[in-house]
Structure formats: C-alpha cells, structure tokens
Amino acid sequence: MIGDMDNSLTYAASLLNIKRKQYKSNTKEAYKILEPIDQLCNRFKFFINKHRGFLKEELQDYINLFIFIENEKYKCTDLYLVTKKLLSLLFTYKKANP
C-alpha cells in the first residue's frame, strides 16, 4: 500500500498483512509518487458523484465500470471501439448469485 505518513490505515494494514510504503508529505518525492494516486481518487469521486442515486448493492458494478474506463483510455483512443467493447461485455456478463 502506497501512501503518506498518515497512520489511519496502520491497524488495517497489519491485520491484512499488507506491506506499506510511506512517504513524508510535502516533499518532491512524495508529490511525484502520490499525485497520480490523488488524481485517480479525484476522478473516481467525480465519477461516483455523476452517478448519484445508484443502489449501494451495485457499488461494485460502478467501481468495475470506472476501472474499465480508466484502463481502456490508455489502450484505445477510439471512443466507438471502447463503447463497442463495453457493450459486448455488458451483454455477455453473467452476474453471480450471492
């Protein structure tokens, strides 16, 4: 887990046996490493705010859609092809029963 020196996740990380890489805030190194993470979090926050009113039970589906969009924009710049791929995945998706 990469983050700043904030200790709020220390307990959870230790329970889950997750290694942490921490950076001191307000340094050039921290900015270089943490800025892309901050930008991703901001894009996710914007995405969720655009889709207010969704059912909490569908949160994972919204996260999956966000990650799909994030990954695809680096692979293909043709919006038509990305949309076609997304629609293909949507129509072949089989949701597991809980």
C-alpha positions, -999 to +999 in steps of 0.1 A: +000+000+000+014+033-010+005+065+009+017+093+031+028+090+067-009+090+079-014+063+105-051+058+100-045+026+080-018+011+101-041-012+121-060-025+090-028-030+071-013-050+099-044-072+102-044-079+065-006-083+064-002-056+038+032-041+033+032-003+033+054+022+016+050+056+032+062+090+020+067+122+040+041+147+028+052+180+012+083+166-004+091+164-042+094+126-039+060+122-022+044+145-048+059+126-077+046+092-062+013+103-047+000+128-072-012+101-097-030+083-068-046+115-057-057+122-093-072+087-096-091+092-064-104+126-076-116+111-109-134+083-090-150+108-067-162+128-097-175+096-114-195+085-083-209+120-079-221+119-115-240+087-108-258+096-076-288+076-067-274+042-075-282+013-052-254+006-027-257-031-037-245-021-072-214-002-059-190-030-071-205-027-106-199+010-107-164+005-095-158-021-122-172+003-148-149+031-136-118+008-137-128-004-172-129+032-184-096+041-167-079+010-182-093+014-217-084+051-221-047+040-221-053+012-246-075+028-272-084+064-281-113+054-304-145+060-283-165+039-307-143+008-302-143+013-264-181+016-264-184-015-286-162-034-262-181-023-232-215-032-247-201-066-257-190-072-221-224-060-207-244-083-229-223-114-221-219-107-184-234-133-160-238-119-125-230-145-098-258-152-073-248-142-038 
